[in-house]
Amino acid sequence: MSAASSPGMGRKTRPPTPRRRAREFVLQGLYQWQVSGSDEAAIEANLRDSEGFDKADGEFFAGLLRGVLRQREALQEQLQ
């Protein structure tokens, strides 16, 4: 495959939206929760101090992270 035919070549990339950034931070938070067992408040505080968080949708981030952690058992059942 030549460079000219590679996927994404020649496309202009847009910067991530605030909601996309929030979703990326939620994924980081879920990973942190799973690996370290930290509580929701500690994870949220840690991620809010992360570089680039100021460009994320903070309300969307908090709602999504909290919602997933609260509903984790039901979500796990659905995934199985």
C-alpha positions in Angstrom: 0.0 0.0 0.0 1.5 3.3 -1.0 1.5 6.4 1.2 -1.0 8.1 -1.2 -3.5 5.3 -0.8 -3.2 5.0 3.0 -6.4 5.6 5.0 -6.6 9.1 6.2 -3.9 10.6 3.9 -4.8 13.9 2.5 -7.7 14.4 5.0 -7.8 17.5 7.2 -8.1 16.5 10.8 -10.2 18.6 13.1 -9.3 19.1 16.7 -11.3 16.8 19.1 -14.5 18.3 20.3 -15.0 19.0 24.1 -17.3 16.0 24.3 -14.8 13.7 22.6 -12.1 14.9 25.0 -14.5 14.2 27.9 -15.1 10.6 26.7 -11.4 10.1 26.4 -10.9 11.2 30.0 -13.8 8.9 31.1 -12.0 6.0 29.6 -8.9 6.9 31.4 -10.9 7.2 34.6 -12.5 3.8 34.1 -9.1 2.2 33.6 -7.8 4.0 36.7 -10.8 2.7 38.7 -10.3 -0.9 37.5 -6.5 -0.9 38.0 -6.2 1.0 41.3 -9.6 0.7 42.8 -9.7 4.4 43.6 -13.0 5.9 44.4 -15.0 8.0 42.1 -14.1 11.4 43.7 -10.4 10.7 43.7 -10.4 9.6 40.1 -12.5 12.7 39.0 -10.2 15.1 41.0 -7.1 13.4 39.5 -8.4 13.7 35.9 -9.6 17.3 36.3 -5.9 18.2 37.1 -4.7 16.4 33.9 -3.2 18.4 31.1 -5.9 19.2 28.5 -8.9 18.7 30.8 -9.7 22.3 30.5 -10.7 21.7 26.8 -13.1 18.9 27.8 -16.8 19.2 28.6 -16.5 18.9 32.4 -20.2 18.4 33.0 -20.5 15.7 30.4 -17.4 14.0 31.8 -18.7 13.9 35.4 -22.1 12.7 34.3 -20.8 9.9 32.1 -18.1 8.7 34.6 -20.5 8.7 37.5 -23.3 7.1 35.5 -21.0 4.2 34.2 -19.7 3.6 37.7 -23.2 3.6 39.3 -24.5 1.2 36.6 -21.5 -1.0 36.3 -23.2 -4.2 37.4 -26.1 -3.8 34.9 -23.7 -2.8 32.2 -21.5 -5.9 33.0 -24.5 -8.2 32.8 -25.5 -6.7 29.4 -21.9 -7.3 28.1 -21.9 -10.9 29.1 
